[in-house]
Amino acid sequence: MIKILLVLSAILLQGSLTYCQAGQTDLPVLKGPYLGQKPPGMTPELFAPGIISTPDKNEFCASFSPNGMEFYFNRGMKIMVCLLKDGQWSSPEPVSFSAGLPAHEAHIPFDNKKVFWGWFKDGYGIYYSDRILDGWSEAKSAGMEGRGFSVSSDRNGNLYITNDGPGQAPCIAKIVEKDGVFVNMIAIEGEVNNTVGVENAKGFRNMSHPGISPDGSYMLFDCNGGSHLWVTYHMADGRWSEAVDLSKHGIDKEFGIPTVSRDGKYIFLSGNGDIYWVSARIVEELKAEKLESKENSSEKNKKQARYPKKHAEKIFTAETKNE
């Protein structure tokens, strides 16, 4: 299972290091959006080097709260958080809601009322805590224990996840909730789950880590259990487009575990044990290049089917004679 491989990889990368330090010292004063970091361009750049991305630890899975005042990420298999208080960002510290056990990939939906994460507690499952006055409530199971990891959501409240239940090929799925818990995970239709990916020994394709854009117009995902990024676009008819391989458009195959910033401006990536970010324009411009040109071509083909060339010439000739 991908989640098990993720744990083993994190432990191996850290070697004999402890999971984390309680806090970092001698850090610069960080103010402003995105920990005061200079925004990236069209090439992935290291995010907050020496503060979040450090040379001696394994960091991955970056995610901001909807209001931009909390930054979550993994350092090894421990979820860390930086908080914006009185205009200044705090040093990274372990979160309270998953203390004591390996955990990964925290995500807060746009309503800012819950935090979801994957937790190795009594096996494995997706858990959540409710936001309360002084922090977070006691953790609760999100349902469907043993299935799914890496929750992502759009502004409309749609939740997506990697569904990797026992004996099932990992796939990108939409979560069905009832009374606040998960009751089903329905694989999204399209090439995402059909033809893209790297087959393992069992013939499964490792589709994982959905990163939906805030407006739901596109979804990033990786196809090799944490690396090799692709993007698919949500089309007007409700279908998901043919997936585009981002390694052919300047994103190295080492990158994976994508998340999109809540303002839609940036994409956060994980690779080589560090966290990177890049302008979201890279996928927005690809949409214009790949999808819109294909739709225009399709419309042209439809017109040609309605008006074959010979028929069009006859119409033109008849109109010309009548002038």
N, C-alpha and C positions, 0 to 999 in steps of 0.2 A: 504494500500500500504506500502511496506517495507520502502520506503524513509520517509514516515510520521512517522512510528514507530521509525525510527532512530532518527528523530528530537526530538520526545517526550522523548525517552530514554536518549538522551544527556542532555536535559533540566532538567529532573528529577534527573539524576545523579549529576548534578552540584548544584541542590538546589538553594539556594539564592546567589550563586557566580555569579559574572559578567562573561561575555564571556571570557575575558582574560585581562591580563595586557599588557600595551604597550610594555614592555620589561622586562626581568628579570635582577636583579642586583646580585652582589656577586657570579657570576658564574666563574668556573675555566676557564683558557685559553684552548681552544680546537683547536688542530691542527691535520692534517692528515686525511686520508679517514674515512668516517663514523663517523665524529665528534670525531675522535681520540679514539673511543671505542675499547676495546679488543674484537676480533671476538668470536662469540659463538660456542659451540659445537653442539652435537646432541639433546640437551635439550633446549627448549626455555628459553631465558634470557631477563630480563628487559633491554630495550634500553635506554641508557643515563639517568639513574635514577637521579631525582632531577633537570634535565635540560630539557629533553623532556617529560619523564614519571614522573609526579609529583603526590604526594599523595592526593592533594585537588582538582584536576581537572580531567576532562574526556578527554583523548587523544586517538586518533585512526587514522587509515589510513596513513601509512608512505610511502613516495615516494621520490626518488632522481631524479634529472635531469640526462639526459644521460651522461653528462660530470662529474657528481659527485660533482658539485660545489654548488648545491642548494638542500636543504632538506625541503620538504613540509610535513605537518601533520595537523590534526585537533585537536584543543583544544575547546571542545564544538562544536558549529556549526560555528566556525570561522577558516578559513584556515590560518595557520602560516607558516613562512619560516625562515630558517637559511641560511646564505650565506657565502661561503668561499672567503674571501678577504685578499690579502697579506699574505696568508698562515694560516689565523686564522678564525675560525667560529664565526659568529655574534650570538648574543642572539636571541631567537625566537621573531618574530614580525609579526603582521597581514599583509597579502599580500595586494597589492593595487588593484588588478583586481576585487575582490569581496567585497570591503569595504562597510560596512553599512547594509548588508543583510546576513541572514544565508546562509552558503555555505559549501560544503564538497567534499572530495575525488578529490584532484587535481592530474592530470596526464599529463606528458609531453612525447610525442612520441619520438622515437629515432632520428628523424631529428632535434629535439631541436628547432623547429620553432613555436610551439603552446603550450598552456596549456589548457586542458579541465577540467571542474569541474561541479558539480551539484549546481544549484543556485535557491533560492526561490525568484525570481524576476518576478513580474506579473504572479504569479502561480509558476510553477516549470519547469525547463528544463535544458538540458546540454548546457553550454556556452563555448566559447573559446576566448582567446586573442592571438594576434600575437606578437612574440618577436620583439621588436624595439630597437633602439640604446640605449635608456635610461630606458628600462624596458619592459612594456607590453602595448599593444594598448587598446583602448576602447573595452569593452566586446561585443561579438556578439553571437546570437543564433546559435547553431550547427544544428538546424533543428529538425523536429519531436517533437515539444514542448509537454511536458507532458509525454513523454515516455523515459524510460531508465535512468540508473545511473551507476556509477562505471566503468569508461573507463579504459581499459588496452590494451597494444600493444606489438607486438614483433618487432624484428630487421628488418623484411621484410615489415613493415608498416601495417600489419593486425591489425585492431582495434576490440576489443571485448567489450561487455557491458551487463549489466543486462537489459533485455527488460521486462518492466512491464506496458505496456499500459493499458488503461481502460478496465476492464473486462477480462484481460488476465492473465494467470498463469505466474508468474515470471520465466524467463528462461534465459540461457546463449546464447547470440546471437553474430553473426559477423556483423559488421557495413558495410553498402554499402554507399560509398560517391560519390557525383557528384558535381563538381565545388566547392569543399571544404566544403560542408554541408552534413549532414546525410539524405539519402533518403529512407533507408530501414534497418531493423534489422532482419537478418535471423537466426533462431534458429539452433545451431549446432546439428549435428546428433550424436546419441549415447546415452549411459546410463545417461549422464549428465542431460538430459532433460526428460528422460523417467521413470526411476525406482528408483532414489535415492531422498530422501528428507523427509521433515516433512509436512504432510498435515494440512492446516488450516481449518477453519470452512466451507469454500467454496470448499474444496477438492483440492485446489491449492498446489503445491509444491514450497517452497521458495528457488529456486536456484538463487544464487546471488553472487556478488563480484568476478568476474573472475580475476585470477592473472596468466597471461600467462608468460612462461619463455622467456628469450630473443631470444632463437633459435626456439621457438614455439614447442618444443618437449613435453611439458607437460603443463597442466593448473590446477591450484588450484581453488577451489570455496567453498563456504559454503552453507549449506542447511537449515539453520534455521534463516534466516534474519539477519545474522551477527555472527553466531557461528556454530560450528561443521564442521570441514574442511575435504574435500575430494580432491583427485587428479585423473586426467585422463590423459593418455598418447596418443600422436599423433602417430599413427602407420604408417608403411611404405605404406600401401594401402590407406592412407588418412582418415581412420576412427579413431574415438576416442575410446580408450580402455574402458573396464569395470572400473568403478570408484572404488578407494581404500579408505576406511574409515581410515583417519589418527588418529582418536581417539584410534584405535587399535594398533598404532605404536608410541606411546609416545607423541602425541599432544592432550592435554586435549580438551574436547568438548566446553569449554568456548571460545576457540580461533576462530577468523574469520577474514574477511576483509583482505585477503592476498595480498601481493605484492612481486615480486621477484626483487632483486637488479639487476642493469643493467649489472653487470659482471657475473650474474648467480650464485654467491657464497652463497647468503643468502636469506632467506625468512623472511619478516616482517609480524607480526601478531598483532591483536588487541584483548585484553581481560581484563576483570576486570577494565576497564577504563584506561588502560595503553597500551604502545606499546612494543612488544617483538620482538626478532629476533632469528633465529636458522639456522644452517648450511643447505644448500640446498642438502647436501649429503643424507639427510634423505629420500628425494623423489627419488633421483638418484639411490640409492641402492635398493629402493623398486621396481623400474622399472626392474632392473636385476632380482630381486627375483620373482616378480609377473608376469611381462609381458614376459620376455624372456623365463622363464621356461614354460609358457603357450604356447608360439609359438613353442618351441621345442617339447612339448607334442603333439601339433596339427600336426606338421610335421611328428612325429612318427606315429600318427594315419593314416595320409595320406599314408605313406609307407606300413603300415599294410593292408590298404584297397586295395592297388595295388598288394600286394603280401601276400595273406592269408597264414596262418601258414602251412597248408598241402602242398600248392603249393611250398612254400619255401623249405620244407623238400625234395620234389621230385627233385627240382633243385640241392640241395646239394648232394643228392644221385647220381644223374646222373653225376654231375661233379666229384664226388669221384670215380665212376666206370671208368671214362675216364682217370684218372690219372695213 
